[in-house]
Structures are given as structure tokens and as C-alpha cells.
């Protein structure tokens, strides 16, 4: 039941969202409701809330629109500290808000790396100065060298929500085994970048049609398959919770599916680019479609989409990876891998998953909010009275051109500029405050 808001909250700053279709993946609510926000919390969800007795209230008309939990991305690179010419925590947070994200988890491949409490504190304190919730993983190994485990206990106590050396695969099995034991004891996830460097000649481009086109060695699918197989086996032995990041192969998806059927705590992420594009995009766009792991074949793209549809893949995570225009202008084998992704995640999901009939709306929203929040133990991804006022308001039918000048990130390394998009974030509300409003 809603509290008696009238009188009790007279004179307080509040937001009333009217007449939107509220979808909460946790409770199963799906219906037209009003939502009243106050003091960073959801005060009331009701079929009708009168604003007559409420003072200093901002009303948002959401008729015909979707009201959902703010999105949660557990895989972003904000490049801060160390590479702030590409992005920093402030600009990364603005890009996230523009994409509907109210919570993000930073990766730890900064400079210095987040392998110590001092750097972790810097990241988290700077994150508190932004308009959204910024969390961080800490490194699995010191300096991301794969040789010595970091102090998991101290980093967890300081606020790390997981551990990863994302960007560099963990090659040594004994290190992975010890890391799983540590993370299990702390009940925190380990996130894995699954690429075996021993079989890769030139990373970022699929070994096949694309590598033949460019005349380079490329990255074979076995680079991912072999490491996923190893880490699932270690998860079976230890009972640890693991997150297979940016999965790109049909074989990898199937291994995760089987692991889930066994009841293992094996989770997986899919990026929007891996369910939207194939290696043909690398041929067309060159460095702007170069990424690790690379874009692969149509059968792989289809398998990733199907994995999201049937719940094998739990989360959509952008792997937002900003780089400067100068870096991406280098020749293919010397340019860095990665693309930005926070501001295009929703429309790509709408166009390639929802409008194709692959996913139902509630499941899609869960993969972008509820599931990542649950796996990383964040207070997010749901709409409930007394819960956080982290909300996104969407128009799933609006069409628009994705333009370089509209990008909130510092970077614009993406092959999607100029695309006609469907599905738009209209408002992002975090902690009860409007942190993004579409123009």
C-alpha cells in the first residue's frame, strides 16, 4: 500500500510520472501506473496519484511510453585514471545516463590498474561526484600480469563488486583456480576475458573471411572456446560464480547453456555489437569495427541473440571502450580494439532482439537491468515502493538518426554513426533526479 503522501510530504521536491506502462521484471508488474518519487526513493506506485495536494512537484507525462528500472551495465571502460584523453569518469557517466543507465561497473584496466585500495578509492569517490551510480571491479592479479593475486579481501572491503583482468586473458590455470576459491569465499563474481593469446596472430579481426580480406592472421574461434571450456571446468570444481564476458561464438554459447543445465554458477554477457553485427562490418568499417573478441559469422551472431532469448546469456553489457580518433586512424593491426556502446545499446536491442521477435520486452529489460544487478549484488534493476528511484522512460517506436554531434561520450569510435535507429531513451532518473532528458 502507498503511504499517505498528502500532508506528510507537502513542500518537498517530488517527481510524479504519469500514465506510463510500468514494467518491473522482478514483481512481474506490467500495466499503466503513476509513480511518485521523493528523497531518492520510489514513494508510491498506483493506478492514479493526484497531484492536487502536492507542492513543488515536477510532473512527467509518460502516456504511451515505457517506464522501467534504470539500466545496469556491468562492463564499461571509463579510462580513468590514466587514459582520460579517451574518456573520464564524468564523461563516461554522462554517456551512460544518455543511454538509460543508472548504474555501471568500471573495468580495472586503468593506469594505474585497480589492483590496490588507493586506486579503487579514487575511482569510487570520483564516481560519487557523477549523476549515476558508479561501481568498480578490482583486478584479479597485480598489474594484470597474471602472476600474483591481488588482496581480494581488502579490495572487497573497500567496495569492489567483483574481480577481473578484462582486456588481458588469465592464462595460468593455477592462478584462475586460486582466484575462484577467493571469490567464492567472498561471494563475488569473477569476470573473464576469454581469448587464448597462443592461437591469435592479429587480434580484433575474426580468422576467416575478414582476416583473409585484410591479409592478416586474425583471431580464431578456438581462442574463445578453449578458455571458456577451461573456466567452466574450474567453476565446476570450485563452485565459484563466473561471468563469461562479451561471448562471441556459437560454441561458447552452447557450453554456457550446458553449464547452466548442470546448475553451475556460470553467467554470460553479450554486447550489442555481437548480436547486431558480423565480420562483414569489420570489412566495411575497418578499425571502427575492430574489437576483442572480434565480430564473427552470422551463425555466431544468431547464437548470441538466441542465447539472450532463452536465458543462456544473462546480461547485455556494452563493453563501452572509448578510443581517440587518432588511435583509430592507425593502420588496422596497430589500432586499438573496441567501440563505444552505452548510447546505442537500447536501439540495437530493440531492433535486433525485440522487433525481430527474439525477445519479449520484460526479458529484454531484465537482461539490461535486473539480471546484471542480481549477479553483481547491486541495489538496482527493480521498481518497488521504498526502492531506489532509478528509472528510465522509453519510447520504443521513435526513429531517429544516430549522429556524431549527439554523442555524450568523449569518443566517437563506433560503426553505428549514421544508422537509422528505433527505440529512444527519453528520461533517465537516478536517485530521484532527472539526469538525462532527450532533446
Secondary structure, 3 states (H helix, E strand, C coil): CCCCCCCCCCCCCEEEEEEEEEECCCCCCEEEEEEEEECCEEEEEECCCCCCCCCCEEEEECCCCEEEECEEEEEEECCCCCCCCCCCHHHHHHHHHHCCEEEEEECCCCCCCCCCHHHHHHHHHHHCCCCCEEEECECCEHHHCCCCECCHHHHHHHCCCEEECCCCCCCCHHHHHHHHHHHHHHCCEEEECCCCHHHCCCCCCECCHHHHHHCCCCECCHHHHHHHHHHHHHHHHHCCCEEECCCCCHHHHHHHHHHHHCCCCEEEEECHHHHHCCHHHHHHHHHHHCCCCCCCCHHHHHHHHHHHHCCCCCEECCCEECCCHHHHCCCCCCCCCCCCCCCCHHHHHHHHHHCCCCCCHHHHHHHHHHHHHHHCCCCCCCCCCCCECCEEEEEEEEEEECCHHHCCCCCCCCCCCCCEEEEEEEEEEECCEEEEECC
